[in-house]
Amino acid sequence: MATCVVTGGAGFLGSHLCDELLARGHRVICVDNLETGSLANIEHIRKPEFVHLNVDITDPYFVEEPVDVVYHLASPASPIDYLRLPLHTLKVGSYGTHHTLGLAKLHRARFLLASTSEVYGDPQVHPQPESYWGHVNPIGPRGVYDEAKRYAEALTMAYHRQQGVDTSIVRIFNSYGSRMRPHDGRAIPTFLRQALQDRPLTVFGDGSQTRSFCYVSDLIRGIIALAESDYHYPVNIGNPDEYTLMELANAVIEVTGSKSEVVHEALPTDDPKVRQPDTSLAKQVLGWEPEVGLREGLRRTIDEAGVETLVGTGAH
């Protein structure tokens, strides 16, 4: 049994990671100040091996007991959140990452940084391999998130090279599943909420921009595989199946049996035109590849979350 710290453990991805680590027999210390996470995501956990610490990692923090692995997932992640909390997002990526790396160093723990496909910006290379340096607008509205994650990656590698911390970096591509907030502004929760109410699905631009959607169980399996490896450089974890936003909207309408139509709204500033992971490194280094297709994942999301939660009238 390992003792694992999960920052952002009450968030969408963090809570699923806590569940899986507990299922594998580990002790989990969830660190989350509930700025964008929710107690509803972890209230089902009734195990003595689980502890929640309500602290803000932008301030120094400590864990008294020995720690084996640190999963650093904390950060506002949806555009609605990081546009509302631009300075906090930058502080979590900088101070929060610095403090969490210091925690890993103190305990001589394995450290995993949850980075993002947003480090590639609006990419000029497609699909995106880990060797691509990206095309990011540092002063655009999305820059607070993109650059916070890029800085966090640089800080992580500096701690590895100079301080000898055992680090790893996962670049997470679009993911989905139960516990997404219905109003967080991202495509799948928005489309599901609208479709389940037979309301028009709002597609930004003409809907030709592409994304690649990874079901949460596949993503968590990849994150844990990377943490349990001895690899130190960034690894893409995401589903390489690429869909236009119009294809996604039509898939949601099909799976839900909705009567919704599609309406178009103006494209946000710096919205990436394409997004598709090159996952050959994950397959080579981790033996990982996704197993759940889009329509199956959408069905599982609806079944696990429930309609009331997805439309915003449930407990989440």
C-alpha positions in Angstrom: 0.0 0.0 0.0 1.3 3.4 -1.0 0.3 6.8 0.5 -0.7 9.1 -2.3 -1.3 12.8 -2.2 -3.8 14.1 -4.8 -4.0 17.9 -5.2 -7.3 18.9 -6.7 -8.7 15.6 -5.4 -12.3 16.9 -5.1 -12.4 17.9 -8.8 -13.7 16.0 -11.7 -10.5 14.1 -12.6 -9.0 14.2 -9.1 -12.0 12.5 -7.5 -11.9 9.7 -10.1 -8.2 9.3 -9.4 -8.9 9.1 -5.6 -11.5 6.4 -6.3 -9.1 4.3 -8.4 -6.2 4.6 -6.0 -8.4 3.5 -3.1 -9.7 0.6 -5.2 -6.1 -0.5 -5.7 -5.5 -0.5 -2.0 -3.6 2.8 -1.5 -4.1 5.4 1.2 -5.2 8.8 -0.3 -4.7 12.3 1.1 -6.9 14.6 -1.0 -5.8 18.2 -1.0 -8.4 20.6 -2.3 -9.7 24.1 -1.1 -12.9 23.5 -3.1 -12.4 26.6 -5.2 -13.5 24.7 -8.3 -13.8 21.2 -6.8 -16.8 20.0 -4.8 -17.4 17.9 -1.7 -20.2 16.2 -3.7 -17.4 14.5 -5.7 -15.9 12.8 -2.7 -18.8 12.5 -0.2 -19.4 8.9 -1.2 -15.9 7.9 0.1 -16.3 6.4 3.5 -12.9 4.7 4.0 -10.4 5.2 6.8 -7.7 5.2 4.1 -9.0 8.6 2.8 -8.4 12.0 4.2 -9.4 15.4 2.8 -7.2 18.5 3.6 -8.9 21.8 2.9 -5.9 23.9 2.2 -4.9 26.4 -0.6 -1.7 25.1 -2.2 -0.7 28.6 -3.3 0.5 28.9 0.4 3.1 26.5 1.8 1.5 23.3 3.2 2.8 20.1 4.8 1.7 16.5 5.2 3.0 15.0 8.4 2.9 11.3 7.5 5.2 9.7 4.9 4.2 10.1 1.3 5.1 7.8 -1.6 3.4 9.4 -4.6 2.2 13.0 -5.3 -0.3 13.6 -8.0 -0.6 17.3 -8.7 -3.9 17.9 -10.5 -5.0 21.1 -8.8 -5.9 24.0 -11.1 -8.9 25.7 -12.5 -9.2 23.9 -15.8 -12.3 25.1 -17.7 -12.3 28.5 -19.6 -15.1 29.7 -17.4 -13.0 29.1 -14.3 -9.6 30.4 -15.4 -11.1 33.5 -17.1 -12.9 34.2 -13.7 -9.8 33.4 -11.7 -6.8 34.5 -13.9 -4.4 35.4 -11.1 -5.3 32.4 -9.0 -4.8 30.1 -12.0 -1.3 31.6 -12.5 -0.6 31.2 -8.8 -1.6 27.6 -8.7 0.6 26.8 -11.7 3.6 28.6 -10.1 3.4 28.8 -6.3 1.2 25.7 -6.0 3.4 23.6 -8.2 6.5 24.9 -6.3 5.0 24.0 -3.0 3.9 20.6 -4.2 7.2 19.8 -5.7 8.8 20.8 -2.3 6.4 18.3 -0.6 7.5 15.6 -3.0 11.2 16.4 -2.4 10.8 16.4 1.4 9.2 13.0 1.3 11.3 11.6 -1.5 8.1 10.8 -3.3 7.4 10.2 -7.0 5.8 13.4 -8.4 3.3 13.6 -11.3 2.3 16.9 -12.8 -1.0 17.0 -14.6 -0.3 19.2 -17.5 -2.5 19.8 -20.5 -2.7 19.7 -24.3 -3.2 23.4 -24.0 0.6 23.7 -23.9 0.4 23.2 -27.6 -1.8 26.2 -28.1 -3.4 26.5 -31.5 -1.0 23.9 -33.0 0.8 24.1 -36.3 1.7 20.5 -36.1 -1.0 17.8 -36.3 -1.4 15.5 -34.5 0.6 16.8 -31.6 3.6 14.8 -30.4 5.4 15.5 -27.1 8.3 16.9 -29.1 6.2 19.8 -30.4 6.9 23.0 -28.5 3.6 24.6 -29.2 2.0 27.8 -30.6 0.6 29.7 -27.6 -0.5 33.4 -27.3 1.0 34.4 -23.9 -1.1 37.6 -23.7 -4.4 36.2 -24.9 -7.2 35.4 -22.5 -6.3 31.7 -22.5 -2.7 32.5 -21.7 -3.2 32.4 -18.0 -4.0 28.7 -18.1 -1.7 27.7 -21.0 1.4 29.6 -19.6 0.7 28.4 -16.0 0.9 24.8 -17.2 4.0 25.5 -19.4 5.7 27.1 -16.4 4.7 24.2 -14.2 6.3 21.8 -16.7 9.6 23.9 -16.7 9.6 24.0 -12.9 9.0 20.2 -12.7 11.9 19.5 -15.0 14.1 22.0 -13.0 13.3 20.1 -9.7 14.2 16.9 -11.5 17.4 18.0 -13.0 18.8 20.2 -10.1 17.1 18.7 -7.0 16.9 15.1 -8.0 13.1 14.8 -7.5 11.6 11.8 -9.2 9.1 13.6 -11.5 6.8 12.8 -14.4 4.5 15.0 -16.6 1.2 13.9 -18.2 -0.3 16.1 -20.9 -4.0 15.5 -20.7 -6.2 15.9 -23.7 -10.0 16.6 -23.6 -11.6 14.2 -21.1 -15.1 13.5 -20.0 -17.3 11.4 -17.7 -19.5 11.6 -14.6 -18.8 14.5 -12.1 -18.3 17.1 -14.9 -20.1 20.3 -13.9 -23.0 21.0 -16.2 -22.2 24.7 -16.5 -18.4 24.5 -16.8 -18.4 25.7 -20.4 -16.7 22.7 -22.0 -18.3 21.0 -25.0 -19.5 17.6 -23.7 -21.2 18.8 -20.5 -22.7 21.7 -22.3 -24.0 19.5 -25.2 -25.3 16.9 -22.8 -27.1 19.4 -20.6 -28.7 21.0 -23.7 -29.6 17.8 -25.4 -31.2 16.2 -22.3 -33.5 19.3 -22.1 -34.2 19.3 -25.9 -32.6 22.7 -26.1 -30.5 23.9 -29.1 -26.9 22.8 -28.9 -24.6 25.8 -29.1 -21.6 25.2 -31.4 -18.9 27.9 -31.5 -17.9 28.9 -35.1 -18.9 26.6 -37.9 -18.1 23.5 -35.8 -15.3 22.4 -38.1 -12.7 22.7 -35.3 -11.6 19.3 -33.9 -11.1 17.7 -30.5 -10.2 14.3 -29.2 -12.3 13.1 -26.3 -10.9 10.5 -23.7 -13.3 8.8 -21.3 -12.3 9.3 -17.7 -11.5 5.7 -16.8 -9.0 5.4 -19.7 -7.4 8.7 -18.7 -7.0 7.7 -15.0 -5.5 4.4 -16.0 -2.9 6.2 -18.1 -2.1 8.7 -15.3 -1.5 5.9 -12.8 0.6 3.9 -15.3 2.8 7.0 -15.9 3.2 7.6 -12.1 4.2 3.9 -11.6 6.8 4.1 -14.5 10.3 5.5 -14.3 9.7 8.0 -17.2 10.4 11.7 -16.6 9.5 13.5 -19.8 6.0 14.6 -20.9 3.6 11.9 -22.1 0.3 12.6 -24.0 -2.7 10.8 -22.5 -5.8 11.2 -24.6 -8.0 9.4 -27.2 -6.5 9.9 -30.7 -9.9 9.6 -32.4 -10.6 13.1 -33.8 -14.0 14.6 -34.1 -15.3 18.0 -35.3 -17.5 19.8 -32.9 -20.4 19.2 -35.3 -19.7 15.5 -35.2 -19.7 15.6 -31.5 -23.0 17.5 -31.3 -24.6 15.0 -33.7 -23.2 12.1 -31.6 -24.7 13.6 -28.4 -28.1 14.1 -30.1 -28.0 10.5 -31.3 -27.0 9.0 -27.9 -29.6 11.0 -26.0 -32.4 10.7 -28.5 -32.8 14.4 -28.2 -35.0 16.6 -30.5 -32.4 19.4 -30.2 -31.1 21.4 -33.2 -27.7 23.0 -33.5 -27.1 26.7 -33.4 -23.9 28.6 -33.9 -22.2 31.3 -31.8 -19.1 33.4 -32.3 -15.8 31.6 -31.9 -13.8 32.5 -28.7 -10.5 34.2 -28.9 -7.5 31.8 -29.5 -9.8 28.8 -29.7 -7.6 26.0 -31.1 -8.6 24.8 -34.6 -7.4 21.3 -34.1 -6.5 19.0 -31.2 -5.4 15.4 -31.5 -2.8 13.6 -29.4 -0.1 11.5 -30.9 -0.2 8.7 -28.3 2.5 6.5 -29.8 4.9 7.3 -26.8 2.2 6.3 -24.3 1.8 3.0 -26.0 5.6 2.5 -26.3 6.5 3.5 -22.7 3.4 2.6 -20.7 1.7 0.0 -22.9 -1.3 2.3 -22.7 -4.1 3.0 -25.2 -7.7 4.0 -24.7 -10.5 1.4 -24.8 -13.7 3.3 -24.6 -15.1 4.9 -27.8 -17.0 8.2 -27.8 -20.6 6.9 -28.0 -20.0 4.3 -25.4 -18.4 6.9 -23.1 -21.3 9.3 -23.6 -23.7 6.5 -22.6 -21.6 5.6 -19.5 -21.5 9.3 -18.5 -25.3 9.5 -18.7 -25.8 6.3 -16.8 -23.3 7.1 -14.0 -24.1 10.7 -13.5 -27.9 10.6 -14.1 -30.0 13.1 -16.0 -30.7 15.4 -13.1 -27.1 15.9 -12.4 -26.2 16.5 -16.0 -28.8 19.2 -16.5 -27.8 20.9 -13.3 -30.7 20.0 -10.9 -28.9 17.2 -9.1 -26.5 17.2 -6.1 -23.4 18.1 -8.1 
